[in-house]
Amino acid sequence: MAATPGSRLLGLAHLDRDAAGPGLFIPRCRCVHTFGMRFALDLVFLGDASQPVSVRHHVPPRRIAVERRARAVLELPASPAA
């Protein structure tokens, strides 16, 4: 869980895929950047009742993803391409 301002800003940036673990929960978040990422992310934006309101697959580095309805986001290492 990203609880501090620094962990919220950096997220999984600058980590290797193995060091990222299963992912990161960022509360009170509607916008994610992937600057500094070393791998693509799957982003799950969560609404008021923690239900998914949007999913973005394989978001590459150097992008910004916004979901106005979101109240939190899960940053997950992108699943392998099918």
PyMOL commands that set and color helices and strands:
alter all, ss='L'
color gray80, all
select helices_A, chain A and resi 5-10
alter helices_A, ss='H'
color red, helices_A
select strands_A, chain A and resi 24-27+31-33+41-46+52-59+64-66+72-77
alter strands_A, ss='S'
color yellow, strands_A
deselect
rebuild
show_as cartoon
